[in-house]
Amino acid sequence: MATALNKFWAWRYLLAAIFIIAAPSLHAQTLLPEDMPPEIRQSLEKSTAELNAILDERGVTQQRAKELESEVEAIRKDKAAITAALIQSAKTEKKLAADIFQLQEDLLALEAQKADIQIGLWERRGALAEVLAALQRMGLNPPPALLVTPEDALGSVRSSILLSAVVPHMRAETEILIADIQELDQITGSIKSEQEKLKSTRQEQAEEQKRLSLLVEEKKKLEGQTAAELALQQQRMAELLAQAESMESFITSLEDEAERVRREAEEKLRAEEQARIEEEQRKEAEAKAARLAAEKAREEAERAKREADRAKQLAAEKALREAETARLEAEREQREAQLRISEARQRAAELAAKPSQIAPAAPFSTRGGQLAKPVSGRTITAFGDDDGLGQRAQGDTIETSPNAIVTAPADGKVLYAGPFRAYGNLLIIDAGEEYHLVLAGMDRIDVAQGQFVLEGEPVGAMGRIRLASVTAAATKNDNPTLYIEFRKNSKPINPSPWWEKISAGRT
């Protein structure tokens, strides 16, 4: 009997202590019933605001910005180095974007778990309060012990029966409550850890995007296109766009325009080479005239030497030496002119045999299962799915994070870069073998028409929200979406056989 009484008072104090410990935890819930007190709802709003502040924190310190500018300055004169740095920086940024995407998903899952536990605690508050109140009333009027007051034996027996029924139920309820509170504390700690990781990763992404923007600007300078050339190119593209009736006809007109530009460039280069050859021939003629003049001067000097007396002999010999020197110099210049003409002709022959543009490292048809997607994110619509408008999707749509960097899926020449009807900002890459890669939905494009891009090289960036004109597929939020379309002979094809296989889990 004494043991039962001891257990009764121990469980009573333990339950009271648990309510004291659990009370602060209930102020952190995120999903609350409608009857939740105002102070708890205010605590939720504060917690949500802190999370949003972490998600929006993307600044780069001035000191770090200066360091990034110094890194870019060190490689600014080397175009190949800048391209390699761009590709590597884009890879890093895409990995950080994937990590951020996964961290946000983890945080949402943890918040949901936390909310479930807090709601369970809140829903059981009435029953637990009744048990505690009953224990408190029993404490004010404790049952008499049988050994102390034997005359109240009937009351002692009744109390013993009551305790034997209540204590196991209290123990079970308390153990469940302790487990819930411990799990709540553990989840709260996990949320704090994930928030710190998210904040750190956001900072790294901001720095990488700053580096990318500096490298893109340097690459544009090295491309050497003037503002007038870009304006003329954009005007020509606008004319082609106005004449195009569909994507197929637009790509065909772009290919014709690219061929016309290539022929004009080759003709201009041949004209420059011809002008250089003519200039060298003119110099050769001048050298030949100088050589003849020098020989004539030598002959006159020799005649003067023969006719002159001894007093004039020294002056004649000096003139002879000078004429000989002039002759040798003229012959040297003639040989150099002939060598330059030969080199110019050889360069012209090499130019005629050289392909008109840079070619991809490997044929596009052989790259199956090897291409990385241009952005990190989640595929919400694949080729052949319902596009939300009652039609079959002609490409893939990827939901990505705001301001994500977009990279070239493969080597190729930029056939078009600019707006195109409902597609928004559109980029078309000629990958060779009649394959064309179409990317749409970007907020910014960093390459120009006619530029050759390498696989993995950054070509643009997404905006902060989704463009409704790009896809009609439903999404959980307003994150931007990139539309990707592969075409063969101007007809859409399924891009999935070209994407590399990535194992499940965080990147």
C-alpha positions in Angstrom: 0.0 0.0 0.0 2.8 2.4 0.9 4.5 1.6 -2.5 1.3 2.5 -4.4 1.1 5.9 -2.5 4.7 6.7 -3.3 4.1 6.0 -7.0 1.0 8.2 -6.9 2.9 11.2 -5.5 5.9 10.6 -7.8 3.7 10.6 -10.9 1.8 13.6 -9.8 5.0 15.7 -9.4 6.4 14.4 -12.7 3.2 15.3 -14.6 3.2 18.8 -13.1 6.9 19.3 -14.1 6.2 18.1 -17.6 3.4 20.7 -18.0 5.9 23.4 -16.8 8.5 22.2 -19.4 6.0 21.8 -22.2 4.3 25.2 -21.8 7.1 27.2 -23.6 7.2 24.7 -26.5 3.6 25.3 -27.4 4.4 28.9 -28.3 6.4 27.9 -31.4 3.8 26.1 -33.4 3.3 27.0 -37.1 -0.1 25.3 -37.9 -2.6 26.3 -35.2 -6.3 25.6 -34.6 -8.7 28.5 -34.9 -9.1 28.7 -31.1 -5.4 29.1 -30.5 -4.5 32.0 -28.1 -3.2 35.3 -29.8 0.2 35.1 -28.1 0.9 31.7 -29.7 -0.2 32.9 -33.1 2.1 36.0 -32.8 5.0 33.6 -31.9 4.3 31.7 -35.1 4.3 34.8 -37.3 7.6 35.9 -35.8 9.1 32.4 -36.6 7.8 32.5 -40.1 9.2 36.0 -40.7 12.7 34.9 -39.5 12.6 31.9 -42.0 11.6 34.2 -44.8 14.4 36.6 -43.9 16.9 33.8 -44.2 15.5 32.7 -47.6 15.8 36.3 -48.9 19.3 37.0 -47.6 21.6 37.0 -50.7 23.9 40.0 -50.1 27.7 40.0 -50.8 30.0 42.1 -48.6 32.0 44.9 -50.2 35.3 43.2 -49.2 34.2 39.9 -50.9 33.1 41.7 -54.0 36.5 43.3 -54.3 38.2 39.9 -54.0 36.0 38.5 -56.8 36.8 41.4 -59.1 40.5 40.8 -58.4 40.1 37.1 -59.4 38.4 38.0 -62.7 41.1 40.7 -63.4 43.8 38.0 -63.2 42.3 36.1 -66.1 40.6 38.9 -68.1 43.1 38.8 -71.0 42.7 35.1 -71.8 39.4 34.3 -73.6 39.9 30.5 -73.1 40.6 31.0 -69.4 37.4 33.1 -69.0 35.3 30.5 -70.8 36.7 27.7 -68.6 36.2 29.8 -65.5 32.6 30.5 -66.6 31.8 26.8 -67.0 33.3 25.9 -63.6 31.5 28.8 -61.8 28.2 27.8 -63.4 28.7 24.2 -62.2 29.3 25.5 -58.7 26.3 27.8 -58.8 24.0 25.0 -60.1 25.2 22.7 -57.2 24.5 25.4 -54.7 21.0 26.0 -56.2 20.3 22.3 -55.9 21.4 22.3 -52.3 19.2 25.3 -51.5 16.2 23.6 -53.2 16.7 20.5 -51.1 17.2 22.5 -47.9 13.9 24.3 -48.5 12.1 21.0 -49.0 13.7 19.6 -45.8 12.7 22.7 -43.8 9.1 22.4 -45.0 9.0 18.7 -43.9 10.5 19.5 -40.5 8.0 22.4 -40.0 5.2 20.0 -40.9 6.4 17.4 -38.3 6.8 20.1 -35.7 3.2 21.4 -36.4 1.8 17.9 -36.1 3.4 17.3 -32.6 2.3 20.8 -31.4 -1.2 20.3 -32.5 -1.3 16.9 -30.8 -0.1 18.5 -27.5 -2.6 21.3 -27.9 -5.5 18.9 -28.5 -4.6 16.8 -25.4 -4.3 19.9 -23.2 -7.9 19.5 -21.8 -7.5 15.8 -20.8 -4.1 16.4 -19.2 -5.4 19.4 -17.3 -8.3 17.3 -15.9 -5.8 14.6 -14.7 -3.6 17.2 -13.1 -6.5 18.9 -11.4 -7.7 15.5 -10.0 -4.2 14.8 -8.7 -4.1 18.2 -7.0 -7.5 17.6 -5.3 -6.3 14.2 -4.1 -3.1 15.9 -2.8 -5.2 18.3 -0.6 -7.1 15.3 0.9 -4.7 12.3 0.8 -6.2 8.9 1.6 -5.3 7.6 5.1 -2.7 4.9 5.4 -4.0 1.5 6.6 -1.1 1.1 9.1 -1.5 4.6 10.6 -5.2 4.6 11.0 -6.6 1.1 11.0 -10.1 2.2 11.8 -10.4 3.7 8.3 -9.6 0.4 6.6 -12.5 0.7 4.2 -11.3 4.1 2.9 -7.8 2.9 2.5 -8.9 -0.1 0.4 -11.0 2.2 -1.8 -8.0 4.5 -2.3 -5.7 1.6 -3.1 -8.2 0.4 -5.8 -8.5 3.9 -7.2 -4.7 4.4 -7.4 -4.1 1.0 -9.0 -6.5 2.1 -11.8 -5.3 5.7 -12.2 -1.5 5.3 -11.9 -0.9 3.1 -15.0 -3.1 5.4 -17.2 -1.1 8.4 -15.9 2.2 6.7 -16.6 1.2 5.9 -20.2 -0.1 9.5 -20.8 3.1 10.9 -19.3 5.4 8.7 -21.3 3.7 9.7 -24.5 3.9 13.4 -23.5 7.6 13.1 -22.6 8.3 11.4 -26.0 6.4 14.1 -27.9 8.3 16.9 -26.1 11.6 15.3 -26.7 10.8 14.8 -30.4 9.6 18.4 -30.5 12.9 19.6 -29.0 14.9 17.5 -31.5 12.9 18.7 -34.5 13.3 22.3 -33.3 17.1 21.8 -33.1 17.1 20.3 -36.6 15.1 23.3 -38.0 17.7 25.7 -36.5 20.5 23.7 -38.0 18.9 23.5 -41.4 18.2 27.3 -41.3 21.9 28.0 -40.6 22.9 25.7 -43.5 20.4 27.5 -45.8 21.8 30.9 -44.7 25.4 29.9 -45.4 24.5 28.3 -48.8 22.6 31.4 -49.8 25.7 33.5 -49.1 27.9 31.2 -51.1 25.4 31.3 -54.0 25.3 35.1 -53.9 29.1 35.2 -54.2 29.1 32.7 -57.0 26.5 34.7 -58.9 28.6 37.9 -58.5 31.7 36.0 -59.9 29.6 34.8 -62.8 28.3 38.3 -63.6 31.9 39.7 -63.7 33.1 36.8 -65.9 30.2 37.3 -68.3 31.0 41.0 -68.7 34.6 40.3 -69.4 33.6 37.6 -72.0 31.3 40.2 -73.7 34.3 42.6 -74.0 36.5 40.0 -75.5 33.8 39.1 -78.0 34.5 42.5 -79.5 31.0 43.3 -80.8 30.3 47.0 -80.9 26.9 48.5 -79.9 26.2 49.4 -83.6 26.8 45.8 -84.7 24.5 44.5 -82.0 21.8 47.0 -82.9 22.0 46.0 -86.6 21.9 42.3 -85.6 18.8 42.8 -83.4 17.1 44.7 -86.2 17.7 41.9 -88.6 16.4 39.3 -86.1 13.2 41.4 -85.6 12.6 41.4 -89.3 12.9 37.6 -89.5 10.7 37.2 -86.5 7.9 39.3 -88.1 8.1 37.2 -91.2 8.1 33.8 -89.4 4.8 31.9 -89.2 5.9 29.2 -86.8 9.0 28.0 -84.8 9.9 25.7 -87.8 9.9 28.6 -90.3 11.7 30.8 -87.8 14.6 28.3 -87.4 14.8 27.9 -91.1 15.1 31.6 -91.7 17.7 31.8 -88.9 19.8 29.2 -90.6 19.6 31.1 -94.0 20.6 34.3 -92.2 23.5 32.5 -90.5 24.7 31.2 -93.9 24.5 34.7 -95.4 26.5 36.2 -92.6 29.1 33.4 -92.9 29.5 34.1 -96.7 29.8 37.8 -96.1 32.5 37.2 -93.4 34.5 34.9 -95.7 34.3 37.4 -98.6 35.4 40.2 -96.3 38.3 38.1 -95.1 39.3 37.2 -98.6 39.2 40.8 -99.6 41.4 41.7 -96.7 43.9 39.0 -97.7 43.9 40.2 -101.3 44.6 43.7 -100.2 47.4 42.5 -98.0 48.9 40.6 -101.0 48.7 43.7 -103.1 50.4 45.8 -100.5 53.2 43.3 -100.2 53.6 43.3 -104.0 53.8 47.1 -103.9 56.5 46.9 -101.3 58.4 44.3 -103.4 58.3 46.6 -106.5 59.6 49.5 -104.4 62.4 47.3 -103.1 63.2 46.2 -106.6 63.4 49.8 -107.7 65.6 50.7 -104.8 67.9 47.7 -105.7 68.2 48.9 -109.3 68.9 52.4 -108.2 71.6 51.1 -105.8 73.2 49.0 -108.6 73.2 52.1 -110.9 74.8 54.1 -108.1 77.4 51.4 -107.7 78.2 51.4 -111.4 78.5 55.2 -111.4 80.7 55.0 -108.4 83.0 52.4 -110.0 83.2 54.6 -113.2 84.0 57.6 -111.0 86.6 55.6 -109.2 88.3 54.5 -112.4 88.3 58.1 -113.8 89.2 59.8 -110.6 92.7 60.5 -109.5 94.3 59.3 -106.4 93.0 62.3 -104.5 89.5 61.3 -105.2 90.0 57.6 -104.8 89.2 57.5 -101.1 86.0 59.3 -101.5 85.0 57.0 -104.4 85.7 53.9 -102.3 83.6 55.3 -99.5 80.7 55.8 -101.9 81.3 52.3 -103.2 80.9 50.8 -99.7 77.8 52.8 -99.1 76.3 51.7 -102.4 77.1 48.1 -101.6 75.4 48.4 -98.3 72.3 49.9 -99.9 72.2 47.1 -102.4 72.4 44.4 -99.8 69.7 46.1 -97.8 67.5 46.4 -100.8 68.0 42.7 -101.6 67.2 41.8 -98.0 63.9 43.8 -98.2 63.1 42.1 -101.4 63.5 38.7 -99.9 61.4 39.6 -96.9 58.7 41.0 -99.2 58.7 37.7 -101.2 58.5 35.7 -97.9 55.5 37.8 -96.7 53.7 37.3 -100.0 54.3 33.5 -99.7 53.0 33.5 -96.1 49.9 35.5 -97.1 49.1 33.1 -99.9 49.5 30.2 -97.5 47.1 31.8 -95.0 44.6 32.4 -97.7 44.8 28.7 -98.8 44.4 27.6 -95.1 41.5 29.9 -94.7 39.8 28.4 -97.8 40.3 24.9 -96.4 39.3 25.7 -92.8 35.7 25.2 -91.7 33.6 28.4 -91.5 32.9 28.0 -87.7 33.9 26.1 -84.6 32.5 22.6 -84.5 31.1 20.7 -81.4 33.6 18.5 -79.6 31.5 15.4 -80.5 28.4 14.8 -82.7 25.2 15.6 -80.8 23.7 12.3 -81.8 26.4 10.5 -79.8 25.8 12.4 -76.6 22.9 10.3 -75.3 22.8 10.1 -71.5 25.6 12.6 -71.1 24.1 16.0 -71.1 23.5 17.9 -67.8 20.2 19.8 -67.6 20.6 23.6 -68.0 19.2 24.4 -64.5 18.9 22.7 -61.2 15.4 21.9 -60.0 12.3 19.7 -60.4 10.8 18.6 -63.7 7.1 19.4 -63.5 6.2 18.6 -67.1 8.0 16.1 -69.3 7.8 15.6 -73.1 4.4 14.0 -74.0 2.7 15.0 -70.7 -0.5 17.1 -70.6 0.7 20.7 -70.8 -2.4 22.0 -68.9 -4.0 23.3 -72.0 -5.3 20.0 -73.4 -2.2 19.4 -75.6 0.8 17.2 -75.3 4.0 19.0 -74.1 6.6 19.2 -76.8 9.5 19.6 -74.3 10.5 19.5 -70.6 9.6 22.2 -68.0 11.8 22.5 -64.9 10.9 24.4 -61.8 14.0 26.1 -60.4 15.0 28.7 -57.8 14.8 32.5 -58.3 17.8 34.0 -60.2 19.1 30.5 -61.1 21.9 30.4 -63.7 21.1 28.7 -67.0 23.9 26.9 -68.9 24.3 25.5 -72.4 23.2 21.8 -72.5 25.7 21.1 -75.4 28.3 22.8 -77.7 26.8 24.8 -80.4 26.4 28.1 -82.2 23.8 30.6 -81.0 21.2 30.8 -83.7 18.9 33.3 -81.9 18.9 35.1 -78.6 16.0 37.4 -77.8 12.2 37.6 -77.3 9.9 35.4 -79.3 6.1 35.8 -78.9 4.7 33.9 -75.9 8.0 32.1 -75.2 9.4 35.2 -73.5 13.2 35.4 -73.8 14.2 32.6 -76.2 17.6 31.0 -76.9 18.1 28.7 -79.9 21.4 26.8 -80.1 22.5 25.0 -83.3 24.1 21.7 -82.1 24.9 20.4 -85.6 23.4 17.5 -87.5 20.1 19.4 -87.9 19.6 19.4 -84.1 18.4 22.6 -82.4 18.1 23.2 -78.6 15.4 25.7 -77.5 15.4 27.3 -74.0 12.6 29.7 -73.0 11.5 31.6 -69.9 14.7 33.3 -68.9 14.8 36.8 -67.5 18.2 37.6 -69.0 20.3 36.2 -71.9 24.1 36.7 -71.7 25.2 35.5 -75.2 24.6 37.0 -78.7 23.7 35.6 -82.0 26.6 34.0 -83.9 28.6 33.3 -80.7 29.8 29.7 -80.2 29.1 28.4 -76.7 30.6 25.3 -74.9 28.7 22.7 -73.0 28.2 24.0 -69.4 28.9 27.6 -70.3 26.4 30.1 -68.6 24.1 31.6 -71.2 21.6 33.5 -69.0 19.7 33.6 -65.8 16.1 33.1 -64.5 14.0 35.8 -62.9 12.4 35.8 -59.5 8.9 34.5 -60.5 7.4 32.2 -63.0 6.2 33.5 -66.4 2.6 32.4 -67.0 3.2 32.3 -70.8 5.9 29.7 -70.5 3.9 26.9 -69.0 0.3 26.3 -67.8 1.3 23.4 -65.5 0.3 23.8 -61.8 3.1 24.5 -59.3 3.1 24.8 -55.5 4.6 28.3 -55.7 5.6 31.1 -58.1 9.2 29.8 -58.6 10.5 30.5 -62.2 10.3 27.7 -64.8 12.5 26.9 -67.7 11.1 25.3 -70.9 13.5 23.1 -72.8 12.8 21.8 -76.3 15.0 19.6 -78.6 14.3 19.6 -82.3 15.5 17.5 -85.1 14.9 18.7 -88.7 12.7 21.5 -87.1 10.4 18.9 -85.4 10.2 18.5 -81.6 11.7 15.3 -80.1 11.9 13.8 -76.6 14.9 15.2 -74.8 15.0 12.6 -72.0 17.4 10.1 -73.8 20.1 12.9 -73.8 19.9 13.8 -70.0 22.5 12.2 -67.8 21.2 9.8 -65.1 21.5 11.3 -61.6 21.1 9.1 -58.5 18.4 10.1 -55.9 19.3 12.3 -52.9 20.9 15.7 -52.4 23.3 16.9 -55.0 
